[in-house]
Amino acid sequence: MKRANFSNPWMPLLFLLPQLSIIAIFFYYPAVQAMQSSFYLEDPFGFGSTFVGLRNYAETLLSNQYRKAAIFTVIFTFLVSFFSLSISLLLAYKADKVLRGGSTYKTLLMWVYAVAPPVAGLLGVMYFDQSFGLFTYFVADFGWDFKLGVDYYDTATAMVVVAVWKQVPVNFIFFLSGLQSIPKSINEAALIDNNSGFSRFWTITFPLLAPTAFFLLIINITYALFDTFGIIDMLVKAVPANNPMTLVYKVYLDGFRGNDLGGSSAQSVLLMVLVLILTVFQFRLIERRIHYT
């Protein structure tokens, strides 16, 4: 491979400067500000602050509401990641076998990718609303009184369903690309050696998709933790009450609704540390089992 040669040694840095500036302004600077604010009791109107040390962290970790939100976040992240990856892998595997009308079939599955999370949340409200939702009318015939925004588990169900629906097209695109990149000679050899389609998939096809699956696992966990904010905000209708909420949404509620800027900053720092630990765990333990060809 040819290496790019620059006559001026500062030229590569000049090309990287826009991206580095965005990272510094929108990530590092807010992160430093959050860590600093987490040690202070901030006045919501900006008239001053009082240093309280680790008090915000202690109150956060001892809070029952925070522990409840943390447990729900773990369950929510697992369910969204599992069902998003499973459904999209199944759809991609079936789409890869379609010969007639394949383009139409793939387009119908991928168009949801263009829907923004708040719009997906609004569509979820229209579908699950207890007054006019189609799903509500359907399950009412089976005796299920679905109450979005009122019942804890009903609201959690709606959150998971809408979040999975929004993420499936992204996974579908990557899985389908991975399946189509597998050489036909490998599939033909596997067909000769093993007549069972299920066995061929798990012993031949899925191991070849492992790098793609690992990448999507990280993407889906990040999506469930952060990018579902707009969906959750629309589904709970900005009135959380006793409804489930993720850690990211709790940071927003405590900081912008409760005016607890110090406690909200402490929560964001804890969430940042959690994501860092999770990322290290994924790359150190899970990636070792992934073989790149």
Secondary structure, DSSP 8 states (H G I E B T S, - for coil): ------SSTTHHHHHHHHHHHHHIIIIIHHHHHHHHHTTEEE-TTSS-EEE-TTHHHHHHHH-HHHHHHHHHHHHHHHHHHHHHHHHHHHHHHHHHH--SSHHHHHHHHHGGGGS-HHHHHHHHHHHH-TTT-HHHHHHHTTT----TTTSHHHHHHHHHHHHHHHHHHHHHHHHHHHHHTS-HHHHHHHHHH---HHHHIIIIIHHHTHHHHHHHHHHHHHIIIIITHHHHHHHTTT--TT----HHHHHHIIIIIS--HHHHHHHHHHHHHHHHHHHHHIIIIIGGG----
